[in-house]
């Protein structure tokens, strides 16, 4: 049994070397598709409870998105501020507006175009399910970006 395994293993190694030695498999650049980063993107920025200040993690998420889309033409940006169900409706609405504005300001500081922005706030709307359960992780903004290749 051991000899058979050894011969089978050597056969596999030989077959791999034979295929690997073919010229058509050495240059794979023609076979690899390059996906443009310039397409629709969605990312989220999270906040501490009851806060609209950008945390280091939030700033990093914004920076990563800005860097990824740097070679692109940003055609539109939708920033939607959300809040959880804690507190009054008016407080949650104001908090979600502040969150959306802070994220938009951070994206503008990264050089994104001003006319492309649409800023919205949903407050606590949708923070509680039909069965009365609180939706987790509602302390965030959702950022939807449309981008295209520069011409």
C-alpha positions as CSV (number, residue, x, y, z in Angstrom):
1,X,0.0,0.0,0.0
2,X,2.8,2.4,0.8
3,X,4.6,1.8,-2.5
4,X,1.4,2.5,-4.4
5,X,0.9,5.7,-2.6
6,X,4.5,6.7,-3.2
7,X,4.2,6.0,-7.0
8,X,0.9,7.8,-7.2
9,X,2.5,10.8,-5.4
10,X,5.4,10.8,-7.8
11,X,3.0,10.6,-10.7
12,X,1.1,13.6,-9.4
13,X,4.4,15.5,-9.0
14,X,5.5,14.6,-12.5
15,X,2.1,15.6,-14.0
16,X,2.2,18.9,-12.1
17,X,5.7,19.6,-13.4
18,X,4.8,18.7,-16.9
19,X,1.8,21.0,-16.9
20,X,3.6,23.7,-15.0
21,X,6.4,23.7,-17.7
22,X,4.0,24.6,-20.5
23,X,4.5,28.0,-21.9
24,X,0.7,28.8,-22.0
25,X,0.4,28.5,-18.2
26,X,3.4,30.8,-17.3
27,X,1.8,34.1,-18.4
28,X,-1.5,34.3,-16.8
29,X,-1.9,38.1,-17.3
30,X,-4.3,37.4,-20.3
31,X,-6.4,35.2,-18.2
32,X,-6.9,37.4,-15.2
33,X,-9.8,39.9,-15.2
34,X,-9.1,43.2,-13.6
35,X,-12.1,44.6,-11.8
36,X,-12.4,48.4,-11.7
37,X,-12.9,49.9,-8.3
38,X,-15.0,52.5,-10.0
39,X,-18.5,51.1,-9.4
40,X,-21.3,51.3,-6.8
41,X,-20.0,51.0,-3.3
42,X,-21.7,50.7,0.1
43,X,-20.1,51.0,3.5
44,X,-21.3,51.8,7.0
45,X,-19.8,54.0,9.7
46,X,-20.7,53.1,13.3
47,X,-21.1,55.3,16.3
48,X,-21.1,55.0,20.1
49,X,-24.5,55.0,21.7
50,X,-26.0,58.5,21.8
51,X,-22.9,60.0,20.0
52,X,-22.3,61.7,16.7
53,X,-18.5,62.0,17.0
54,X,-16.4,59.9,14.6
55,X,-14.4,57.3,16.3
56,X,-10.9,56.2,15.1
57,X,-12.6,53.1,13.5
58,X,-15.1,55.4,11.8
59,X,-12.4,57.6,10.4
60,X,-10.5,54.5,9.2
61,X,-13.6,53.2,7.4
62,X,-14.0,56.6,5.7
63,X,-10.3,56.8,4.8
64,X,-10.3,53.3,3.3
65,X,-13.4,54.1,1.2
66,X,-11.9,57.4,0.0
67,X,-8.6,55.7,-0.9
68,X,-10.3,52.8,-2.8
69,X,-12.3,55.3,-4.9
70,X,-9.5,57.9,-5.4
71,X,-9.0,57.0,-9.1
72,X,-12.7,57.3,-9.8
73,X,-15.1,60.0,-10.7
74,X,-17.7,60.2,-7.8
75,X,-21.1,60.8,-9.4
76,X,-23.3,60.6,-6.3
77,X,-23.0,60.0,-2.6
78,X,-26.0,59.2,-0.4
79,X,-25.3,59.4,3.4
80,X,-28.2,58.1,5.5
81,X,-28.0,58.7,9.3
82,X,-29.7,56.2,11.6
83,X,-30.3,55.9,15.3
84,X,-31.5,53.2,17.6
85,X,-34.8,53.3,19.5
86,X,-33.4,54.6,22.8
87,X,-34.7,58.1,23.6
88,X,-37.4,60.3,22.0
89,X,-38.1,60.5,18.3
90,X,-36.9,64.1,18.1
91,X,-33.6,63.3,19.8
92,X,-33.0,60.3,17.5
93,X,-33.9,62.4,14.5
94,X,-31.4,65.1,15.5
95,X,-28.7,62.5,16.3
96,X,-29.1,60.8,13.0
97,X,-28.9,64.1,11.2
98,X,-25.7,64.9,13.1
99,X,-24.2,61.5,12.2
100,X,-24.9,61.9,8.5
101,X,-23.5,65.4,8.5
102,X,-20.3,64.4,10.3
103,X,-19.7,61.5,7.8
104,X,-20.4,63.8,4.8
105,X,-17.9,66.4,6.2
106,X,-15.3,63.7,6.6
107,X,-15.8,62.6,3.0
108,X,-15.6,66.2,1.8
109,X,-12.3,66.5,3.7
110,X,-11.1,63.5,1.7
111,X,-11.7,65.6,-1.5
112,X,-15.1,64.2,-2.6
113,X,-17.2,66.5,-4.8
114,X,-19.7,68.7,-3.0
115,X,-22.6,68.6,-5.6
116,X,-22.6,64.8,-5.5
117,X,-23.9,64.6,-1.9
118,X,-27.4,63.7,-0.7
119,X,-27.7,63.7,3.1
120,X,-30.7,62.1,4.8
121,X,-31.6,61.1,8.3
122,X,-34.1,58.4,9.3
123,X,-33.9,58.8,13.1
124,X,-35.2,55.8,14.9
125,X,-37.6,54.9,12.0
126,X,-37.2,51.1,11.4
127,X,-35.3,50.6,14.7
128,X,-38.0,48.4,16.1
129,X,-39.4,45.3,14.2
130,X,-43.1,44.6,13.8
131,X,-42.8,42.1,16.7
132,X,-41.4,44.9,18.9
133,X,-37.8,43.7,18.9
134,X,-35.1,46.4,18.7
135,X,-32.9,46.3,15.6
136,X,-29.2,45.8,16.6
137,X,-26.5,48.1,15.3
138,X,-28.7,51.0,14.3
139,X,-26.1,53.5,15.6
140,X,-24.6,54.1,12.2
141,X,-24.7,55.9,8.8
142,X,-25.0,54.0,5.5
143,X,-23.0,55.5,2.7
144,X,-24.0,54.6,-0.9
145,X,-21.5,55.8,-3.6
146,X,-21.9,55.7,-7.3
147,X,-18.6,56.0,-9.1
148,X,-17.3,55.6,-12.7
149,X,-13.9,55.5,-14.4
150,X,-12.4,58.9,-15.2
151,X,-12.4,59.6,-19.0
